[in-house]
Amino acid sequence: MSGHPFTAPGPFRADQIRDGDPYELSDGHAIHCMTAGERHARANLEGGRVLATDPAVAGAAGVDAGFSFNGDRNLRAPDISVGVGTTPGWMREAPPLAVEYADTGQDEGELQRKIAEMLAAGTRLFWVVRLTGRVRVEVHAPGEPVCVVELEGVLTAPGILKNPVPVRALVDARAADAATLRNLLNTHGYESLDEVRAEGEFAGQLKGQIVALLGVLQARGLTLSPLLRTRIADCREPARLQRWLVQAVTAGSAEAALD
């Protein structure tokens, strides 16, 4: 690459690599990083959106975010990093969770070196999603034996993610849709879509009772003050609205109906 420092011999530093350059560094030595194949690229997108939407994620999740450490002699960019901020330039703090997809042609020695370097630099969990053969995830953590989670299993990241992540959601669009929806609902205070539906039904019930109550009061010619209108509109108790509706049929005034 003409004009690029990597045309000269190393060692190199992270500040010599430009945003978008296809290189990582391992102890100053340049590693050329190739683009992803179709299967790898699609799975990466699915996993990224699942992790990015988890309600407990500090910051966001980023794709190919460069993490510089070891005095800028190392620059690593996992397929997905959880905990990415908005500061320009390379990340200076290790992502607590990193994910790498391993497909056909994976350089196994280089992958293991990358995992070891990032765990030593502060990454707490490193998930390797194996796409060749049976789909599975290898879970790497400092000082722990590698744990393998199969396709129908789930992954957890205590203190990093709120929700368990089905392995299938890291590779399959429909499973990723379900996990992403759950995450988004949780972010807005709902545990499930059923809870959203229940809230909608409850709101519809209240609206129907309020409309019926106002209709009876109007039909009987009972005048409502602004204060009473607000009291009715703000009521969120179906039993109370039902009682007011029954009283409004015979009450001599709006005040008596809402007693």
N, C-alpha and C positions, 0 to 999 in steps of 0.2 A: 504494500500500500504506500504509494509515493507520499513523502512528507510526513509519514507516521513514524513515531519513535520506535515502533516494533520492527522497522527495517534495520535497526542497529541491534547488536547483541545486548542482552540484559545484564544484571537484573533490572526490573522496572518497578515503578510505584503507581498506586491507584490514580494519582492526579495526572498521570500521563495518558490515561485512557479516557476517551471522550464518550459522552452519553450516546449509546447506540452502537458503540464499537463491539464486534463479536469476540471479546476477550474477557477472561477472568485471570486472576493472578493467584499463584500458590507460592508463597515465600519468594516473591519477586519474579517468578518464572511465568511467562505468558502461556495461557491455555486457550486455544482457538475453540470457540463454541459454535457449533453448527445450528442451523434452523431445525424446527421440529417437523416430523411427518404428520400426515393427516390425522391419524388416530391419536397421536400424542397431543397435537394442537387442540383437537376437540375436547379431549378429556381435561386438558389444562384449563380450558374456559369453564367447564362445568364445575370443577373443583374450586376454581377461583371465586365464582359467585356464591357458592355455598359458604365458604369460609369468610368472605368479605361481609356477608349479611348477618353473621352471628352477633347477637345483641351484646355479648361481653367483650368483643374485640376492641382493644385499645388502638385507636387510629383506624387503619383499614388493612385490607390485604392488597398486595401488589404483585404483578407478574414481572419476573426478571429484574427485580429491584437489587441494585448492587450494594453490597455490604462491605465496607472497607475496614480492615483491622490489622493488628500486628504491625503498627507503624506504617500503614499504607502499603505494606509488602504483600498483603493478601486482599483480593477483591473477589467476592463470591456472589453469584446471582442465582438463587434457587428458582425453580419454575414459579413457585408461589411463596411469598413471605407474609406472615401475619404480624401486624404491628407497624405498618408503614405509615410515615407521617407525610407532611407537605413541604418539608425543608428542601431547597434545591441541593443537588449534589448527591453523593453517595450516603447511604445509611451509616451512622456511626455507632449505633447500638444494635446488638445482635437481635434478629427477630426471634421471639420466643418459640415460634413454630415455623418450620420450613418444610416445603413439600417439593419433591422431585419426582417426575415421571420417567420411568426407565422403559424404553422400548427397544426395538431391533437396532443393533449396532451400538448399544450402550458400552462405553469404556468403563468396565467394572472397577478397575484399579483407581481411575480418576474419580469415580463416584464415591468410593470408600474414603479417599483422601479428602474430598469435599465435605463429607459428613463429619469426619473426625475433626477437621479444622473448625467447622462451625459450632460443633458441640463444645470444643475447647474454648471458643470465643464467647460462649454464653447462650447459644441456642439451647432451649430446654427439650424440645422434641423435634425430630427430623423424620418425616414420613416419606418412605420410598414406595411409590405406587408402581407395581410391576404390571406391565401391559402384555408381556409375552407369556405364553403358556396360560395357566390359570391366573386370573386377575386376583391380586392380593396386595396387602400393604405391609411393609416391614417398618416397625416402629423402633427408632433408635433414640436412646436417652443416655446422658452421661452416667457411666458406671453401671449400666444395666445391660443384661443380655438382650439381644434383638428379639422382639416379639413379632410374630406373623399373624395378621388378622385377615381372614379369608373374605371373599366377595360378599357373603351374606352377613358378615359381622359388622360391628360398629367400633368406631374410634372415639376416644375421649381425650381431652386436653384440659385437665383441671387447672383453674386459675388463668386459662387463656381463652377457652371457649365455654359458653354456657351450655350448649346443646351437644349431645353425641352426634357423630357424623357417620352415617352408614357408608361403608366402603363403596357400595354401588353408586352413591351420590357423587363420588369423585370421578366417575367414568361414564355415567349414564344420564342422559338429559332428563328423562322423566323422574328419576330418583332425585336428581339435582333440583328439579322444579319443586318437588314436595318439601325437600329440606330447606330450600330458599324461602318458600312461602311460610313455613313454620317459623323461620328466623325473623322474617318481616313482621309476622303477627305478634311474636314475642316482643319485638322492639316497640310495638305500639300498645303493649299491655294485654294482649290476648294470648291465651294458651293454645287455642285451636280455632279452626274455621267454624266449628260448631258453636263456639262461644260468641263469635261475631254474629252468626245467624240468630242465636238466642237473644242477643242484645237488640238486633233489628226487630225481632218479633215483639220484644218487650216495648220498644219504642212505638211500634205500630199499635199495640194494645192501648198504651197511654194516649196516643193521638186520637184513637177512636173514641175513648171514653171522654176526652176533653171536648171533642166535637159534639158528641151526644149531649153532654151537660150544657154546653153553651146553647145548643139548639132548643133544649127544653126551657131554659131560662128565657130565651128570646121569644119562644112561642107563647109563654105565659105572661109576657110583658114585664118581666122583672128586670129592673135596671141594674147593670153592673158598674161599679166604680172602677177606675183604673187600678186601684189597690186590689180589688177582688179579682179582676182579670189577671193580674200578675200572679196572685195566689194560685189560681187555677192552672195557669201556664207552667208554673214552677213545680207543681205537684208531681212527684214520682212514685206515688203509692197507689196502685190499682184499687186496693180495698177502700181507701179514703175517697177516691173519685167515684167509686160505685155507690158509696153511702151518700155522697153529695147528690148524685144523680137521682137516687130514690127520694131524697128529701126535697129536691127541686120540683117534684110532681105536685106536692101539696103545700109547700112553704108559702108564707105570705109575702116574703121578701127575699132578695138575693142573699142578704146577710144571714137570714134564718136557714136558707138552703145550705150555706157553707159553714154552718155552726159545727 
